[in-house]
């Protein structure tokens, strides 16, 4: 589908209102992000709000999935980065800081910094984050650790993060290892994907990993979405697609049952859901980034 894009600089002093491709149900099929933004992570919060971070600047925009309007939330900040993002029910936005080794927490309404966690020292790549009722968990694509920020019953965040070594079946190799992360509703089991091997694992709270048997299938995934016992994984090779995996009730095994594609995919990285809709942010990693390079969010259906 051909779309017209609104050309703007990546400026955060004014409201950015994109042109959108209308859908029959009133939710736009695509939502444009600021040109030159270089996005990676997406999270959907309360109502129709969504959040997307900028890899090189640490900036975050907030948008409305129904209207397609997008506005600045977190301004670019020197020394910060924004890779994966997640939002909790207390309207706190958790952001993976990539090569900085940091994890950030922002107020999802005002953009103010709530906490800046030093998760580890470089070399590192803090790639993604998931928030459960009791903790936020950050992945590291370079080092075999998850980083846990505990959340008390009253919602208070721990002052420091805990490094949890990954043990069990996973073996880190050269290149980008653990990428996307998801969690079961009770927060007791995590699901991670190792991009460079195409293997998917469950992880318990102690960091013990168990490979999910996919019958020999490999899923070199990026972002993950767990919906009940269905796992959605973003894969860009050989084509842009979302791989649909049906998991057994105990998560020990599963099989690929479908793939979702769209002509509006342009290097999708991470995904989140609203009802039966999945929203993918398109990073266009195969396109040289410039101040005018377009980026957008694509809606598909489960």
PyMOL commands that set and color helices and strands:
alter all, ss='L'
color gray80, all
select strands_A, chain A and resi 16-17+20-21+30-33+39-44+49-54+60-64+69-74+85-87+92-96+102-107+113-118+126-131+135-140+145-150+162-165+167-168+178-183+190-194+199-203+208-211+224-227+230-235+241-247+254-260+268-274+277-282+295-301
alter strands_A, ss='S'
color yellow, strands_A
deselect
rebuild
show_as cartoon
